[in-house]
Amino acid sequence: MSENLTKQYENYAKYLPSLQQNYSRFAAGSNTDVQRNNYQIPNNFQVSHLDFLKKNSKLWHCGYALYSAGQFPTELIKTKDIIGQRAEGDSIILGDSGGFQLGTGKIRNSADQRHLDQFKNDPDMQFSQWQECGFTERALNWLDTYADYSMTLDMVLWAKFRPESQLHKLSIEQLIKLSVQNLEFFDTHRSRYGRHTKFLNVVQDVGVVDGVDTFELWYKAVKGFDFEGWSLVGGKTNLFPPVKKLRRLLDDKMLDKSEWIHILAKSPPLNSIVFSAAQKTLRRLLHTDITISYDSSSPHQSAGKQRAFALKPEFSKDINSWQFGQFKLSDDYRVATGQVASQFHFDTPLSKFFNMSDMFAHTTKNSDSFVDSFTEHLMVNHNIYTYHKAAIGACDLIYHPTKKDHSKVPDAMLEVADLVNEYLTTETPVTTEIKLVDALIRIGSTDETQ
């Protein structure tokens, strides 16, 4: 039986790989979809094994992932896709509404693209005509069809700093007002499709802009909506802002009925410790099974851009050992042809079916690249597995009743875990904040060290 990582996450915050459409579509296919020169896929391996959302996957299983509606031009997934065909009860998918794609200007629906382009230099018309654009309705229908939990559609504030975005010339106030309109639309029209997704209210924050605290302005505008959880945006590398927002939500009684909290764009393993500490404390204080999750696209980025297998952190007292390593697949003709030893140099379920030579698409000498899309999808599978294992393994070392081993955990990390709990429970959070920020600096998890 393959390894079930879903069970291992039971008491920890969940890492959600941000799945890319190409992988999700490929893993729903078959061996006949693979085209390689002079290469036969092992008889006991099926492309469908790459669908880790299935409980009976022959490689490994984990039922948590993030998937974005912004990757699709319509409200339906029109090809084979592991999200579109997933079995009920095998997984929990968090749907992203596509605010990122909207903010970058890379919109897949051509009609919406034309609509937004038409008014990109006229912010007042862009504001007044937003509801004529089909983006909001299409996002809602997609999320309600495919996701268990979904982030509401936020008009991202960072679009103000992206000239290529059609939202670039809108003011902070206009972006917030349009986001509220989206919330009202979601709230009014939710549950029109099959899955009846639950919503996480997104809270944007880009700091102080023109003397205005954007978090306070956004939070005041959206906090009255009664959804099932929250999605928090903080500093890219700074772990303290989302923890501070959790304390604010807790104090304001905004978490009493919440089921799920998502932290945008974070990777394990350091984040795993911080958010698991927060989840444990919130569950104790609220007497609920509230879940915290966090996401990144790093497993896909490593495979697609760097042609690299992720190496799990070694975990020791040295904080540097808590970083992912990489094994880059070099274009080595000797390995491609099996002239040199080619076993995997790292732990991966793929080793049950492949060796390193199998990662090469062909054996044509003097080729620019031996890597093809099949190799890339195998890399992605390995990388997602490795990120999950790092998230779980890091938490086991601190929290697990039998696997706990503090001799492999930096002292500052143990301190952070304790201080997160203290910060969320103390009546004097300002004092604890100073100590927590200092400990986060020592583990390299605040912007001050970047």
N, C-alpha and C positions, 0 to 999 in steps of 0.2 A: 504494500500500500504506500502511496506517495505521501510526502510530508504535508501535514495540514497546519499552515501558519495561522489560519483564522483563530483556532483554539488558543494558540500561544499568545494572542493579543488580548485575551479576555480582560485583563486588569490594567492594560496599558493604553495610552493614547495611540491612535491608529495612523500609520503612514499611508498616504494614498498616492500611488504613482499617477501622474497626469498622463493618461493613456493617449497615444496618438492614433489617428484614424487608420493609418497604413498598417500598423501592427494589429489593431483590433480586427481589421478586415482580413489580413493574411492568416491570422490564427483561426479564423472561421472557415478557412479553405481546406484543401486536401493536397496530397502529395503530387497530384497531376498538375497543380498550379506552379510547381517549382520547375524552372527551366535552367539546367546547368549542362555545360559541356563535359561529357565523359565522366559523369558523376551519378552514382545511384544512392538514393537515400536508404539508410539501413532498413531492412525489412520490418523490424520491430518498432520503427518510429513513424508516427503519423504527425503531420503538421498540426492537426487538432490538439495534440498534446501541449501546444503552446498556449492553449486557453486555460490559464491558471484560475479563472473564475469557476470552472467546473470542479465539483468536489471529487470526481473520479479521474482527474487529470493524471496521466502517467508520470509527469514530471514533479509537480508540486501544486498545492492549492492555497490561494489566499483570496478571500471574498471581499476585499476592499479596494476600491479604485475611484479615481475622479475622471470624468469624461465631459468634454465641453460641447455644448450645442453650437458654439461658434465655428466648429470645424465643418458644419453641414449647411448647405445652401437652402435646404428645405426643412420642413418640420418632421420629416420621416427619414430614417436610415434606409436607403434604397438598395443596398447591397448586403451580402452576407457579412455579419459583424458580431463579435462575441458579446457586445453589450446588447445589441438588438435581439439576439436569440438566446440570451441567458435564461437559465431555469429559475423559476420562482423559489426563493429561499436559499439559494446557493451563495448569494452575494448581496452586498449593500453598495450601491453606486451613488456617489455624490455628483450631481450635475452642475456644471458651470454654465451660467446663462449666456456667456459670450461677451461679457463686458470688456475682456482683454482685447479680443479681436476688434470690437467696436472702437476701443481707445486707440489702437494702433492704425486703424483705417483699413485693415485687411479683412474685409467683409466678403463672405462667400456668395451671398445672394446678390445677383447682378441688379435687380430692381431696387433693392435697398441701397446698394452702392451708388446708383445713379441719383436716388433721392437725396442722399447725404452730400454727395458731390455738388449737387445743384446749389446748395445753400452754405457750403463750407466757408465762404467769405462774407456771409451775411448772418451773424449770430442771432439777430432778432428773428429772422425768418426761420433759421434752423430750430430755434426754440419753439416758435409758434406752430411749425409744421411737423414736429416730431411725431405726433400721434398719427399722422398720415403715412408714416413709414411702417412697414410690416414687421420690423425687427422684434418688437416687444411681443406681439402675438405669436410669431413663429417660435421664439424662444420659450414662451410659456407652454405651447403645445408640445414641443420637443421634450422639455423637462418632465411634463406630466405623463408623457408616454414611456420614457426610458429610465428615469431616475427615482430613487427612493427618497433622497433628500436633495434639495436644490438651493443654490445661491440665488438670491433675488438679482434683478438686472440693475446694476449700478452704472451710472454714467461717470466713469472713472475720472477722478480729479487730476490725475497725472497727465491726462490728455492735454491739459493746459500747457504742458511743457513739451508736447510732441507736435511739431509743425505739420507732420504728415497726416495727423488725425483730422477727420472732418469736424470733430468737436473742439478743436484747438482754440477757436476764438470765442467760445462760450465762456461766460464768467463763472466763478465758483458758485455764486448764488443760482445761476441758471442751471448748472449741472446738478445741483442738489434738488432744485424744483422738478427737473425732469425725472430724476431718480424717484422722487416721491410719486410722481404720476405713474411710473412703472410699478411701484409698490401697490398703488391703488388698483391698477389693472390686474396684477397678479392676485390680489386679495379678492377682487370681485369675480374673476373668471376662473379661479383655481378649480381643479378636479373635474375638468370637462372631458379628460381622456382617461385611459385605463388604469394607470398606476396610482394616481392620486398622490403625487409627490408632496413631501413636507418641505417647508421653506425656511431657509436661514437668512436672516436680515443682515445684509452686508453693511459694515461700517467703514467708510473710507477715512483716510487721514494722510495729508501731505504736509503736516506741520502748520506753521503760521505763514499765511500768504497775505501780503498787504495789510498786516496788522490783525488779521482774522485767524483765530484758532479753528482750523478746518474740521478737526474732530468734534469740537463742541457744537459747531454749526450743523454738521451732518447728523450727529447723534440726537440733537434736539428735534430735528426734522423727522427722523424715522422711528424714534423709540416708541411711538404710540401704536405701531402695528403689532398685531397679535399673531406672530409666527412661531414655529417650533424650535427656533434656535438662532444662532448668530454666526456670522463670518467676519473675522477681524483682519484688517490690514494694518501692518506695522512696518517698522524699518526692515530693509532687506536682510541685514545681518544682525540686527539688534533684537535680542529676545525679550528685553524688558517691556517695550510698549504693549505687546499683546497681553502680558501678565498684568500690567497696570490696567488695561481695559477690562480684563476679567474682574479685577477688584471693583472697578467702577460699576460694572453690570451687577455684580453681587450685592454691593451696597444699595443700588437702586432697585433691588428686588426684581431685576429683569431676567434672572436665571431660574426663578422658582418653578416655572413650567417648561423650561427649555430641555430639549432632548439631546441636541447636538450642537457643538461649537466647532467651527473650522477656522484654522489659522492658514492664511494664504501664503504659498510659496516658501515653504520651509522643508529641509531635508533632515534625516537622521544623521548621526546618533545623538548629538548634543541636544537637539530639539526634543528628542524622544524622552529624555530625562526630565526636562523642564515641564513639558506638557503632561507627562504622566504624573508628575508630582502635583500639578494643578488639578488634574482629573481626580486623583485620589482624594484631595482635600475637598473639592466641590461635591463629590459623591457623599462624603461624610457629613458635610454641612447641610446639604440640601435633602439628604435621604432619598436620592434618586440614582438611576443608572446613567446619568448624563455622560456623554462621550465627547472627547476632544479628538480632532483629527488635524492633519497638516499635510501639505502636498508639495511636490516638485516634479519637474520634467527631466531631472538629471539623468536617470537611467537611459532615456531616449537620446539625450544630448551626447552622452559619452559614446554611445554606439554609433549614432549617425554622423557626428562631427569629428570625433576623435578615433573612431574605429577601435574602441578600447573596452575590455572587460573590466568591470569594477571589482576591486579586491576588498574584502571585508576588513574593517579596522582590526588591529591586533589586540587592542585593549590592554593597557598597562597603566601604571602611575604617571607615565609621561603623557601629557595631554596631546602631544603630536601623534601618538599612536591611535588616537580616536578619529583620525581622518581616513577617508577612503583612499586606497591606492588604485593604480591602473595597470593593466597589462595590455599594451597596444599590440594589435595584430600586424606585425610587419610583413611586407611583401617579400617573403623569403622563399625562393624557388625550391630550396632543399627541403623545407618543411612541407611545401605544397605537394612535392612528389614523394614524400615519405623517406627521404634519404637520411634524415636525422630524427632522433626521438621526438615524439610529438604528443605525448600525453598532456592532459590539462595540468597546468601548474597551480591550480587553485580549486577550491571546493565548489562544485556545481552539479546540479541534477543532470545536466546535459551529458556528463561523463558516462552515464549509463548507456548512452547510445552513440556518442561521437568521440573522436580524439581530435587533436589540434589540426591535423591534416585535412579533416573534413570541413574545416572552416574556410578552406580556399575553394574558390569557385571553379578553377581550372588549373592546368599545369602548362599553360603557354608561356614559354620563356620570354623574357624581356617585356613582360606586360606592365602597364602602368599601375594596375591594381588587380589583386587576386580576390578581392572581396566583392560580394554581390548582395542583393537585397535579402536573400535567404540567410546568409551569414549575419547580416545586420539584425534580422528578427531574432535569431538565436542569441545574439549578444544582448538584445533588449530583454529577453526572457531571463537570461542570467543576471543582468544588472538589477532588474526589479526584484528578483529573488534575493540578491545580495543586500539590497537596501532594506528589504523587510527583515532579513536575518540580523542586520546591524541594529535596527531599531529595537527588535525584541531582545537580542543579546545584551545590549547596553542596559536595558531595564532589568533584565534578569540579574545582572551583576549587583544591582543596588537593591532591588525590591523582592526578588523571588525567594520564597521561604527555604528552598533547598539549593538553588543555583547561585545564591548570593555569594559574592567574593569581592569584598572591598579592597583587597590587596591589588586588584586590577583597575581600581577607580581613582583618578586624581582627587586629592583632598578637597580641592576647590569645587569639584563636581558634587561630591557628597554634601558640601556646604550649601551649594546652590539648591539641591533637592530639599534640604531642610528649610532653607530661607524662603522658597516659594510657598511652602506650607505656612510658615510663620507670617509671610506678607499677606496672605489671603485670610488669615484668622486674627491677626493682632488688632488691637484698638488704636495702636499708634503706628500706622503703616509708613509714615515718613521716615521714622528711625530705621525700620527694617529695609526700606527702599535703598538707603545709602549702602547698607551692608550687602544687599542683593546685587546692586549694580557693580560694586567692587568685585564680588565673586565672579560675576559674569565677565568682567574685564579680564580676570585671571584665566578664564577658560577660553577666551577669544570669541565670545558671543555677544559683543556689543559693537556698535559702529566706531567707538573710540579706538579700537585696536585695528581697524581696517585701513 
